[in-house]
Each structure stands twice: as structure tokens, then as C-alpha cells.
Amino acid sequence: MVEKLGQIIHQRRIEQHFTQSELSQGICSQSMLSAIEHNRYTPNAELLIKLCQRLSIELNNLNLASNYDITDNIDYNSQLKEFCNHHKYKQLKVFLLNPKTITSIQTEEQIQAYYYYLGIALYNTGSSHLKVEQALNLSLKIKGNKSLTRLTLISLALISALDGKIQLFNKLLSDATNRINELPYSENLNIIFYLAALSYYKINDQITAFNWIEKGISFVVKHNSHYMLANYYRLLAEITNNSKQEELAEQRSFTFSELFGEKVFQNF
């Protein structure tokens, strides 16, 4: 059975020692929170964001569901994970450029992962897109981990969208998503659709962004996962909040009800 959003909220509430009354205060009624936690209602995106913010569920930054090894050194891989999961990109960049880190890399898959992480570190520390692209393209030269290849392609696609290189963006997006359902499933693949949606959102194509969100949520649910769902709903909220198009609002309700077979609670 799919672990739905209500279960995620319930689990985080218990972990952080909130009562239902404390979590719902100023956001919604306690009875509504109870209904959400028991999956009797799916909250609209605005309500979900408020609950996630109070529970310190990060919706803006991405973490991989599982990190890729860049070496056989367990301590180095643990340090990489620490930097990535806490978004310490400056430290990550220094770590990756350390000669000791570089000399510890042995296999092709480790080289592939190394250049992917270097590209991400460069991007998040304000390096030029050219340098970011160079690192990511070096990662692509290795035909190793398939999910990592797709992540690298969609990362390059996002950069191309930001730079206004729409033709290149379309090609990279196609390469990243082509026959994705035939790949061995990894939760990291849940990110692909999100970054596709984010790319279209950044270039102000909100209808297409919504369509990719819809595909992404379907992909996540199909694989009995909840990883990235909160991020999808956050982006959905931004799209609908920034758009006055009734079509998007109607599509949003349709997506919630069709995917989960539940009512969408709109008033709180």
C-alpha cells in the first residue's frame, strides 16, 4: 500500500513530539489534521506547505534518496553524504577538489559519481554554468549507473532552460526521460520529473510544468514511494498561486482525486 502524505505528516509529527492540537494551531482544525493523517482527505498544496514548514520538512532543497559512492573509502563516502544531505556545498566543493579525495577514486562508476557531485557543488556555489556543464558532461562520458546518468541529463537540461537554450533543453529532457519506466527502479528517478517540471516553471510554461508534476506524482505512486511528493506539491502550490488560470486549479483537484481516490479539502 502506498505510504500517503498523511502518513508522512503523522510520522514526522510523532518524531518531533507535536500533539495534533499543537501542529494544527493557526493552520487548520485539529479534526481536519486528523482526517489528513488518516488519509480521509488530501490537503491542498497551500495547507500542505504550512504543515511541512511547521514540521521542518524541507521542500526547496533536494536530497538524493540514496547517494552514490565516489570511492571505496567508507569515511569519504560518509563525509560526502553529510555534505550533500545538509547542503554544505562549499565544504563539498573543497572536499571533492582535495587531492586525497581524487586519488581515492578507482572505478568508472565512482568517476561518474564524482563529476556529478562536482557539477552540483559548482552550481550551488555560484560557479559559471560553463564550469558546471563541463563537470556534468564528464560524468556523462561514463556509461555506468543508469539512474545517475538520467539525473545528470536532467540537471544539464535545467541549466539549458535557465540559459534560454531551448533546443538543447528539449533534447536533454528527452534523453533524460526516454523509456524511463523500463529502467530498474530507484527512488532517485523520482527527481527526474520534478526537475523537468521545475525547468518549465522557470521558463514560465506553467501548463507544461503542471503536466510534468502530474507525471511525476503518478510515477512516485506507481512505485509505492513517497519520496519527492512533498516537493511536487510545493511546486504545484507555487504554480497555482502564481497563476490565475482556472484550468490549472481544475487540473490540480483532478490530480489529487484521481491519484489518491480522495476528496480535496479546499477550505481551512
Helices and strands as residue ranges (DSSP letters): H 5-15, H 20-24, H 30-37, E 41-43, H 45-54, H 74-85, H 89-97, H 99-103, H 108-124, H 129-140, H 146-162, H 166-177, G 180-182, G 187-189, H 190-202, H 206-222, H 229-241, H 246-260, E 263-265
